[in-house]
Amino acid sequence: MSTTSALSPSAPTALRLAFALSMGAAVSLGITRFSYALLLPPMRADLGWSYALAGGMNTANAVGYLLGALVTPALMRRFGATRLLMVGAVLASVFMAGSGFVTAAPALLLQRLLAGIASAWVFVAGGLMAARLGEAAGSRGGLLLGIYYGGTGFGILLSALLVPQVLGAAADRPHGWAWAWWALALASVAATWLLGWAARAMPAPAAVASPGGAGTAGGAVALRRFGWALAGYALFGVGYIGYMTFVIALLREQGASTAFVTLFYALLGIACIASSRLWAGLLDRYRGGQPQALLNGLLGIATLLPVLNASAGVALVSGLLFGAVFLSVVASTTALVRHNLPSVQWAQGISAFTIVFALGQIVGPTATGWISDGPGGLARGLVASAVVLWAGALLASRQRALRQAV
C-alpha cells in the first residue's frame, strides 16, 4: 500500500476530524436509536403499549438497520462513502422528525424502520472513513476509532439533557413526547453540518492494489474465519440493546426522578465519550477476539447491577460501566478487521459485522420486552440480557487472529 503525505494528517488535525466524524455515530446510534429509551416510558403510558410493542419499536429500527447494512457495500461502490454518509444523515434527521407527527403504532414502526435504514448508511460509511483516518494516523489508529464510536456518547448525552427538558415543557400538551422527537431531529441536523465539514476535510484514501482478486473471494474466506467473533458480536447485539431499551423504564419503576434519569443517562453518555481513550491500547494490542470477550463480560456485569440492587449509587455505577464499555465492543470489531484484512476488504468486513449486529438487535428488544411482560418484569428481562452478553464473551474468546499479517 502506498501512502502519500496527504494521507498523514497532523495529530491535531486527525483528532479534529475524528471528533467531527464521530457525529455520524452520534446521529446513527446516540440520537436515532438510544434516545428512544427516554421516550419509551411516556409513549408507552400515553399510547397504552405493552413492553413487547415498546421493544418492537427498537426491533423495527434494527430491521431497518439490517436492510441498510445489506445494501451499504453496493451503495458505497456506486456513490462513495462520503456521499452515502451525508445522504444517510439527512434522511435520519427527516425520519426522526416524522416520528413526532404520528401516533398509530404501524406508522411509528415504519418511521423507526426508515430511520434504521438511514442510520446504517451513516454508521458503516462513517466507520470506514474513521478506519481510513486511523490508517493514515498510524499508531493513533485505535484512539481515532474509539473517538468515532465514542461519538455515540455525544448523542446520548445530548438526548439526556434535551429530552427530559422538552418532555417537561410539553407535559400539558397532547402527545407531548412528539416535541422531543422534533427537538432530536434538530440536533441531528446540527450534527450533520459537522459531518459535512469532516467529509470535505478528510484526506484522500491511499491507492490500494488488490493482488490476485483478493478483494472478493479472498475476503469471503477471511470473513468465514471470523466466525467466533461474528457469533459473539451477534449475541452482543441481542444483549446490549435490551439494557439500552429498557433500563430507563426499570429505573422509573424503581422510583427514579426525572432529575436522576437525566443524571444517569448523561453520565452514561460521558462514559461513552471517555471510553475512546480508555480502551485504545487494548484495541491496538490484540489482533484476535480478546478485547471483544473482555468487554462483553463487563457489560454483563453492568446489566445485572441495577437488578441486584435498586439503590441510586449502584444504578449510577451500572450506567458508568455500561457507557465506558459498550461502544468499545463495536470499535473492537472494526479494529479486528483493520488488523487482519487488507484495506481493500475493510468495507466488506465492517459490513459483515454490522449485519450480524443488526440481526442481534432485531431479536433483542422484542425478546426482552416479551420476557418483561411475564413474571419478574423488567428485572427478569435484564437478567436474560446479561446471560446473553456472557455467552457472547465466551464465543468471542475463541476467536484467533488470522495467521497472515496484513
CORUR-V113770 format. One record per helix or strand of 3 or more residues. SS is the DSSP state (~ for helix, > for strand). FROM is the first residue (numbers start at 1). TO is the last residue. If there is no record, write none. Layout:
SS/FROM/TO ; SS/FROM/TO
//
This chain:
~/5/7 ; ~/11/31 ; ~/36/47 ; ~/51/79 ; ~/81/98 ; ~/105/169 ; ~/177/201 ; ~/211/224 ; ~/227/253 ; ~/258/278 ; ~/280/285 ; ~/290/308 ; ~/312/340 ; ~/343/372 ; ~/377/396
//
